[in-house]
């Protein structure tokens, strides 16, 4: 797109907390030729209203997640996957508390990792908090000898981002779900720590049973190349389930065990996570109301509580806490070193809505996955971003034009 804007000096406000008088630093805004790869809320709503496919809510939820809008992602998913209201009786809750102790999920997984060679953890594709939690495991697992990180979401085969491990940051072409800033930073952080990341999605465009087989074969090939190494695998939903799976006979996790004779340590995040409407939360989540990602350990046997339904199971189930919101952003975003970084909306000649995209300094803003994204309308005088301390290039874009400026978070 062609821009007519000239560089000029404005004052923008950068700080670490709302309600405090922030420091002001002069910022030079410059025009930039930038094609916005994310959809504004109005565009997602329009597509949702006109789309007729059954999976339209899942697609819209993923688009919201991609642009950092966690709240809308969760509520939109509920529209396509409605739940029912159920609660446990006080007698049932008392029994659970008598049987299990609650432990910190991250600490427990890192401790259990000593005895494992392959850990498989799943996610819901609309829930960025799952990606954020997996990121919290990386350093501890690396310290325990894990070196290879396989991600279903990385594009495979002829679409593979072949220079990803050398470049050290993801780009828009690295994978469809990777464009979510939280997923992008999961990949970025893994490479920063020292992991080699690799795709394992089936390359034959298969579905069902044969997709599971294809995925497992890709991972098995990597294990055969590095037989003494430890692996972390991040997948979607049921691909982590062990046992017989009616639709596929076995999932990727089950096929991997079959092909390698390695029993993977399987973890689900999807069953006991919040819904957009808390009424539909699993009754176990309602009963225990965890305040941090947690696991349940049987007080007598020491055995961890996992997912178990019909013939499917995982070794461990994570209970995620309910989110609270700070200026529209979920509170968990401001962990793992992220600051509450605010920027006042400067004077401009652009049209609302606006999108703020923060890129790590040194990364190519034309291709990179941003560290965070916030959409602003005409009522916003500031936006709140979740960013670690450092230097950033921030793009301010409407549907036609874009400007870029430098921004430092201390």
Residue pairs with C-beta under 8 A, 6 or more apart in sequence:
1 33
1 34
1 35
1 400
1 401
2 33
3 31
3 32
3 33
3 401
3 402
4 31
5 29
5 31
5 349
5 401
5 403
6 31
7 28
7 29
7 30
7 31
8 28
8 29
9 26
9 27
9 28
9 29
10 26
10 27
10 29
10 346
10 347
11 24
11 25
11 26
11 27
11 346
12 24
12 25
12 27
12 343
12 344
12 346
12 405
12 407
13 22
13 23
13 24
13 342
13 343
13 344
13 382
14 22
14 23
14 24
14 25
14 341
14 342
14 343
14 407
14 408
14 409
15 22
15 23
15 341
15 342
16 22
16 339
16 340
16 341
16 342
16 409
16 410
17 340
17 342
18 326
18 327
18 340
18 342
18 382
18 384
22 342
22 344
25 408
27 346
27 405
27 406
27 407
28 405
28 406
29 346
29 348
29 396
29 403
29 404
29 405
30 403
30 404
30 405
31 401
31 402
31 403
32 365
32 395
32 402
32 403
32 404
33 402
34 365
34 366
34 395
34 397
34 402
34 404
36 355
36 397
36 399
36 402
37 172
37 179
38 63
38 66
38 67
38 179
38 355
38 357
38 373
39 47
39 63
39 66
39 67
40 353
40 355
40 375
40 399
41 64
41 69
41 72
41 353
41 375
42 353
44 60
44 63
44 64
44 72
47 56
47 59
47 60
47 63
48 56
48 57
48 60
48 76
51 59
51 60
53 59
54 80
55 80
56 80
57 76
57 77
57 79
57 80
57 81
58 77
58 80
58 81
58 125
58 126
60 76
61 72
61 73
61 74
61 76
61 77
61 80
61 126
62 73
62 125
62 126
62 177
64 70
64 72
64 73
64 76
64 126
65 73
65 125
65 126
65 127
65 128
65 180
66 177
66 179
66 180
67 355
67 373
67 375
68 128
68 180
68 181
68 182
68 372
68 373
68 374
69 375
70 128
70 129
70 323
70 329
70 330
70 333
71 276
71 325
71 328
71 330
73 126
73 127
73 128
74 126
74 127
74 274
74 275
74 276
75 276
75 277
76 126
76 276
77 124
77 126
77 127
77 275
77 276
78 275
78 276
78 277
78 280
82 280
83 275
83 277
83 279
83 280
84 280
85 279
85 280
86 282
86 283
87 283
87 286
87 287
88 96
88 283
88 284
88 286
88 287
92 287
93 287
96 284
96 287
96 288
96 296
97 288
98 299
99 298
99 299
99 300
100 296
100 297
100 298
100 299
100 305
101 296
101 297
101 299
102 288
102 290
102 294
102 295
102 296
102 319
103 294
103 295
103 296
103 297
104 292
104 293
104 294
104 295
105 133
105 292
105 293
105 294
105 295
105 318
105 319
106 133
106 136
106 137
106 140
106 293
108 295
108 297
108 304
108 316
109 119
109 137
109 140
109 267
109 295
109 316
110 137
110 140
110 141
110 144
112 265
112 304
112 316
113 119
113 140
113 141
113 144
113 146
113 230
113 265
114 144
116 230
116 264
116 265
117 229
117 230
117 231
117 262
118 223
118 230
118 231
118 233
118 256
118 260
118 262
118 264
118 265
119 141
119 146
119 230
119 231
119 232
119 233
119 264
119 265
119 267
120 233
120 235
120 239
120 240
120 252
120 253
120 256
120 264
120 265
120 266
120 267
121 134
121 137
121 232
121 233
121 234
121 235
121 240
121 266
121 267
121 268
121 269
122 130
122 234
122 235
122 236
122 237
122 238
122 239
122 240
122 267
122 268
122 269
122 270
123 130
123 131
123 134
123 234
123 235
123 236
123 237
123 269
123 270
124 130
124 236
124 237
124 269
124 270
124 273
125 177
125 236
125 237
127 269
127 270
127 273
128 180
128 181
128 182
128 183
129 182
129 273
129 320
129 323
129 330
129 332
130 269
130 270
130 273
130 320
131 180
131 182
131 183
131 186
131 234
132 182
132 186
132 332
132 333
132 335
132 336
133 269
133 293
133 318
133 320
134 186
134 234
135 182
135 185
135 186
135 189
135 190
135 336
136 293
136 335
136 336
137 232
138 149
138 186
138 189
138 190
138 193
138 195
138 232
139 193
141 230
141 232
142 193
142 194
142 195
144 230
145 229
145 230
146 195
146 229
146 230
146 231
146 232
147 194
147 195
147 196
147 226
147 229
147 230
147 231
148 195
148 196
148 197
148 198
148 222
148 226
148 229
148 230
148 231
148 232
149 190
149 195
149 196
149 197
149 198
149 231
149 232
149 233
149 234
150 197
150 198
150 199
150 200
150 218
150 219
150 222
150 231
150 232
150 233
150 234
151 175
151 178
151 187
151 197
151 198
151 199
151 200
151 233
151 234
152 199
152 200
152 201
152 215
152 234
152 235
152 236
152 239
153 175
153 176
153 177
153 178
153 183
153 234
153 236
154 160
154 161
154 164
154 174
154 175
154 178
154 187
154 197
154 198
154 199
154 200
154 201
155 161
155 173
155 174
155 175
155 176
155 199
155 201
156 199
156 200
156 201
156 202
156 203
156 218
157 203
158 203
159 173
160 199
161 170
161 171
161 173
161 174
161 175
164 170
164 171
164 174
164 187
164 191
164 197
165 191
165 196
165 197
168 188
168 191
168 192
169 184
169 187
169 188
169 191
169 360
169 363
169 368
169 369
170 178
170 184
170 187
170 188
170 368
170 369
171 364
171 367
171 368
171 369
172 179
172 367
172 368
172 369
173 367
174 184
174 187
174 369
175 199
177 183
178 184
178 187
178 369
179 369
180 369
181 369
181 370
181 371
181 372
181 373
183 369
184 368
184 369
184 370
184 371
185 369
185 371
186 234
187 197
187 369
188 360
188 369
190 197
191 197
195 232
198 222
199 218
200 215
200 218
200 219
200 222
200 233
201 214
201 215
201 218
202 210
202 211
202 213
202 214
202 215
202 218
203 214
203 218
204 210
204 214
206 213
206 214
208 247
208 248
209 247
209 248
209 249
209 250
211 248
212 239
212 248
212 250
212 251
212 252
212 254
212 255
213 255
215 235
215 239
215 252
215 255
216 252
216 253
216 255
216 256
216 258
216 259
217 255
217 259
219 231
219 233
219 252
219 256
220 256
220 259
220 260
222 231
223 229
223 231
223 260
223 262
224 260
233 264
235 252
235 253
237 270
238 245
238 251
238 312
239 251
239 252
239 253
240 251
240 252
240 253
240 266
240 267
240 268
240 314
241 251
241 253
241 254
241 266
241 268
241 307
241 312
241 313
241 314
242 251
242 253
242 254
242 257
242 264
242 266
242 312
242 313
242 314
242 315
243 254
243 311
243 312
243 313
244 250
244 254
244 311
244 312
245 251
245 254
245 311
245 312
246 310
246 311
250 258
251 312
253 264
253 266
256 262
256 264
257 263
257 264
265 315
265 316
266 306
266 313
266 314
266 315
266 316
267 314
267 315
267 316
267 317
267 318
268 306
268 307
268 314
268 316
268 317
268 318
269 318
269 320
271 282
271 307
271 317
272 282
272 284
272 285
272 317
272 318
272 319
272 320
273 285
273 318
273 320
274 281
274 285
274 320
274 321
274 322
274 323
275 281
278 286
278 322
281 322
284 319
285 319
285 320
285 322
288 294
288 296
288 319
289 321
289 322
290 319
290 320
290 321
291 321
292 321
293 318
293 319
293 320
293 321
294 318
294 319
294 321
295 304
295 305
295 316
295 317
295 318
295 319
296 304
296 305
296 317
296 319
297 303
297 304
297 305
298 304
298 305
304 315
304 316
305 316
305 317
306 313
306 314
306 315
306 316
306 317
307 313
307 314
307 317
321 332
323 330
323 331
323 332
324 330
324 331
325 331
326 334
326 340
326 384
327 384
328 384
329 374
329 384
329 386
333 386
334 340
334 386
337 388
337 389
338 386
338 387
338 388
339 386
339 387
339 388
339 389
339 409
340 384
340 386
341 384
341 385
341 386
341 387
341 409
342 382
342 383
342 384
342 385
343 356
343 382
343 383
343 385
343 394
343 407
344 381
344 382
345 354
345 376
345 380
345 381
345 382
345 383
346 396
348 354
348 396
348 403
350 396
350 397
350 398
350 401
350 403
351 398
351 399
351 400
352 376
352 377
352 378
352 398
353 375
353 376
353 377
353 398
354 375
354 376
354 377
354 396
354 397
354 398
355 373
355 374
355 375
355 376
355 395
355 396
355 397
355 398
356 373
356 374
356 375
356 376
356 383
356 385
356 394
356 395
356 396
357 365
357 370
357 372
357 373
357 394
357 395
357 397
358 370
358 371
358 372
358 373
358 385
358 387
358 392
358 393
358 394
358 407
359 365
359 368
359 370
359 371
359 392
359 393
359 394
359 395
360 368
360 371
360 390
360 391
360 392
361 390
361 391
361 392
361 393
361 406
363 393
365 393
365 395
365 404
370 395
371 387
371 392
372 385
372 386
372 387
374 383
374 384
374 385
376 383
387 409
388 409
389 409
389 410
390 408
390 409
391 406
391 407
391 408
391 409
392 406
392 407
392 408
392 409
393 404
393 405
393 406
393 407
394 404
394 405
394 406
394 407
395 402
395 403
395 404
396 402
396 403
396 404
396 405
397 403
